[in-house]
Amino acid sequence: PPFPHERRRDQRLVDLFASLGVPADRIVYLQDRAATTDAIRGRFADHLAAAGPGELLVVYFAGHGTRSDRGVGYFASYDAGDPRNGGWPVADVPKAIETHFGGSHALLLADCCYSGGLADAVDDHGRRVAYATLASSLSSELSTGNWTFTEGVDAALRGRAFADADGSRTITLQEMADQVAANLAFAEEQLATFRIRGAFDP
C-alpha cells in the first residue's frame, strides 16, 4: 500500500492479451495479496519452464520499486518491507529467464520507481535469450504514481494511430518505446529506459 485500485490499467493489459488470443494457461496474473515474493518466484519459474522453442515471453510489473542502501533493486512484492524480505530482486528476473525459459525472446516492461534497473540486470545476467526492456524510469530515479507508462504500452499494443509515428500502419517496438518515453518526458518530467540486448529486432 498505497496502490490505486480505481481505474487500474494492469488488468486492462491482461484483458488485451486474452482478447488477442493468448490462451488462459499462458497468462499468469498475480494481483495484490496473491503477489508475495515466494508466490512470484514459484509461479514465474513454473511459467518459464512451460515455454517452447522460439516463444516470446512478456513480463510486466506495476507497483512500487525500491533500492537498498547498496543500490540493489527490488520490485515491491505484497509482503515486502521487513529486513528479511526486501521484495523480488530485480536481478532475479533475467537470472530466472536464463535458467528456466525455453523460448528465445523476452520483452520486459516495468512501471515503478527505479525500474530502469531491470535493463541493467539484463546487461549483467542476460546471455542466451534476446531481450528488450522498456521501463518507466532510470535505475536511479523515482517514477510517477500515474498510469502514464502503462497507458502508452496499452495504446501501442492496441494499434492506436498516434503510436504509429511514421504512418506505416505498423507499430514497431521502437515506436512504442519512443511514444512512451515522450509521454513520460512531457507529462511526468521523467526519463524512461529502453534497451535491446541480443537479436531482438526493435
C-alpha positions in Angstrom: 0.0 0.0 0.0 -0.9 2.6 -1.1 -1.7 1.2 -4.6 -4.5 2.7 -6.7 -7.5 0.3 -7.1 -9.7 2.5 -9.2 -9.2 2.6 -13.0 -6.4 0.1 -12.8 -4.5 -0.4 -16.1 -2.8 -3.7 -15.2 -6.0 -5.6 -15.6 -6.6 -3.9 -18.9 -3.3 -5.3 -20.3 -4.2 -8.8 -19.1 -7.6 -8.5 -20.8 -5.9 -7.3 -24.0 -3.6 -10.3 -24.3 -6.6 -12.6 -23.7 -8.6 -10.8 -26.4 -5.7 -11.2 -28.8 -5.9 -15.0 -28.4 -3.3 -15.7 -25.8 -4.6 -18.9 -24.1 -5.5 -18.6 -20.5 -2.9 -21.1 -19.4 -0.2 -18.9 -20.9 -1.2 -15.9 -18.8 -0.2 -15.6 -15.1 -1.5 -12.5 -13.3 -0.7 -12.1 -9.7 -2.5 -9.1 -8.1 -2.2 -7.6 -4.6 -2.3 -10.3 -1.8 -1.5 -13.1 -4.4 1.8 -11.4 -5.3 4.0 -12.4 -2.4 7.7 -12.8 -3.0 7.5 -16.6 -2.8 4.4 -16.8 -5.0 6.1 -14.6 -7.6 9.2 -16.7 -7.7 7.4 -20.0 -7.8 4.8 -19.1 -10.4 7.4 -17.4 -12.5 9.7 -20.4 -12.6 6.8 -22.7 -13.5 5.6 -20.4 -16.2 9.0 -20.1 -17.8 9.5 -23.8 -17.8 6.3 -24.3 -19.8 7.6 -22.3 -22.8 8.6 -24.0 -26.0 11.4 -23.2 -28.5 11.0 -19.8 -30.3 8.4 -18.5 -27.9 8.2 -14.8 -26.7 7.9 -14.0 -23.0 6.3 -10.8 -21.9 6.9 -9.8 -18.3 5.0 -6.8 -16.9 5.4 -5.4 -13.4 3.5 -2.4 -12.0 3.6 -1.3 -8.4 6.4 0.0 -6.2 10.1 -0.3 -6.7 12.9 0.2 -4.1 16.6 0.1 -3.8 18.8 -0.9 -0.8 21.5 1.3 0.6 23.9 -0.7 -1.5 22.0 0.0 -4.7 20.3 -3.4 -5.1 17.0 -3.0 -6.8 13.7 -4.7 -5.8 10.2 -5.0 -7.1 8.0 -4.5 -4.0 6.0 -7.7 -3.7 2.9 -7.6 -1.4 4.8 -8.9 1.6 8.0 -6.8 1.1 9.1 -4.5 3.8 10.9 -6.2 6.6 14.7 -6.8 6.8 14.3 -10.5 5.7 12.2 -9.7 2.7 13.1 -6.7 0.6 10.8 -7.9 -2.2 11.5 -9.6 -5.6 15.1 -8.7 -6.5 15.2 -7.2 -10.0 18.2 -9.3 -10.9 16.2 -12.4 -10.3 14.2 -11.7 -13.5 16.9 -12.3 -16.1 18.5 -15.0 -13.9 15.3 -17.0 -13.8 14.7 -16.5 -17.5 18.2 -17.7 -18.4 17.7 -20.7 -16.1 14.1 -21.8 -16.9 12.9 -20.2 -20.1 12.7 -22.5 -23.1 11.9 -19.7 -25.6 14.0 -17.2 -27.5 12.9 -13.7 -26.8 11.8 -11.7 -23.7 10.0 -8.4 -23.6 10.3 -6.9 -20.1 8.1 -4.0 -19.1 8.3 -2.3 -15.7 6.3 0.6 -14.3 7.7 1.6 -10.9 10.4 3.6 -9.2 14.0 2.6 -10.2 12.6 0.4 -12.9 15.5 1.1 -15.3 17.5 -1.2 -13.1 15.8 -4.1 -15.0 17.8 -3.2 -18.1 21.0 -3.1 -16.0 20.2 -6.5 -14.6 19.7 -7.9 -18.2 23.1 -6.4 -19.1 24.7 -8.2 -16.1 22.9 -11.6 -16.4 21.3 -11.9 -19.9 23.2 -14.2 -22.2 21.2 -16.8 -24.0 17.9 -15.0 -24.6 17.2 -11.9 -26.7 15.8 -9.1 -24.5 14.0 -5.8 -25.0 13.5 -3.8 -21.8 11.2 -0.8 -21.5 10.9 0.8 -18.1 9.2 3.9 -16.8 12.3 5.5 -15.2 16.0 5.3 -14.9 17.7 2.9 -12.4 18.5 5.9 -10.2 15.1 7.7 -10.4 11.7 7.6 -8.9 8.6 7.1 -11.2 5.2 8.7 -11.3 2.3 7.3 -9.4 0.1 7.7 -12.5 -0.5 5.1 -15.2 1.2 7.1 -17.9 3.7 4.3 -18.8 1.2 1.5 -18.9 -1.4 3.6 -20.9 1.3 4.1 -23.5 2.1 0.4 -23.8 -1.5 -0.4 -23.9 -2.2 2.1 -26.7 0.6 0.8 -28.8 -0.4 -2.8 -28.4 -4.0 -1.9 -29.3 -2.8 -0.2 -32.5 -3.7 3.3 -31.7 -2.8 5.6 -34.6 -0.9 8.1 -32.6 1.7 5.5 -31.7 2.4 4.9 -35.4 5.0 7.6 -35.8 5.8 7.0 -39.5 2.2 6.3 -40.6 3.2 2.8 -41.9 0.1 1.2 -40.3 2.5 -0.9 -38.3 3.6 0.0 -34.8 7.1 -1.2 -34.0 8.6 -1.8 -30.6 10.9 1.2 -31.2 7.8 3.4 -32.0 6.1 2.1 -28.8 9.2 2.9 -26.8 9.6 6.4 -28.3 5.9 7.2 -27.7 6.1 6.0 -24.1 9.3 8.0 -23.5 7.8 11.1 -24.9 4.7 10.8 -22.8 6.7 10.4 -19.6 9.1 13.2 -20.5 6.3 15.8 -21.2 3.6 14.6 -18.8 5.7 13.5 -15.9 9.1 15.1 -16.4 11.0 11.8 -16.1 13.2 9.7 -18.4 12.2 6.2 -19.5 14.7 3.4 -20.2 14.6 1.4 -23.4 17.4 -1.1 -24.2 17.9 -4.1 -26.5 20.2 -7.0 -25.9 20.9 -9.7 -28.3 18.9 -10.4 -31.5 15.7 -8.6 -30.6 14.6 -6.5 -33.6 13.2 -3.2 -32.3 
